[in-house]
């Protein structure tokens, strides 16, 4: 096996959620994700994508993990533009975009279960 064969080519966070339909509606309608597949009868696993970001939802009834304990940092090109879009779609961010000494400008949103999504972009020390 070469290093190229072992190259990692993608990832997806998996959040445990209490109510699949409520969560899918939130991610689709408020955060702008598209549903790319759903699995199970009743549905207990859903994949959502927006641009290059994939996020999977797993019903808490089908896993030992508790809902609301996930966290994901999503890197974006225009954090202020995304903030305005999500607020207009009904999101209630925990924080407004702020520039931090660690070189990021970011804001936080919680999903209906309390899973945290941080949307941010790198900034220079002078920004």
HELIX and SHEET records of a PDB file:
HELIX    1   1 UNK A   20  UNK A   25  1                                   6    
HELIX    2   2 UNK A   26  UNK A   30  3                                   5    
HELIX    3   3 UNK A   60  UNK A   62  5                                   3    
HELIX    4   4 UNK A   79  UNK A   88  1                                  10    
SHEET    1   A 4 UNK A  13  UNK A  17  0                                        
SHEET    2   A 4 UNK A  53  UNK A  59  1                                        
SHEET    3   A 4 UNK A  45  UNK A  50 -1                                        
SHEET    4   A 4 UNK A  34  UNK A  39 -1                                        
SHEET    1   B 4 UNK A  71  UNK A  75  0                                        
SHEET    2   B 4 UNK A 116  UNK A 122  1                                        
SHEET    3   B 4 UNK A 104  UNK A 110 -1                                        
SHEET    4   B 4 UNK A  98  UNK A  99 -1                                        
END                                                                             
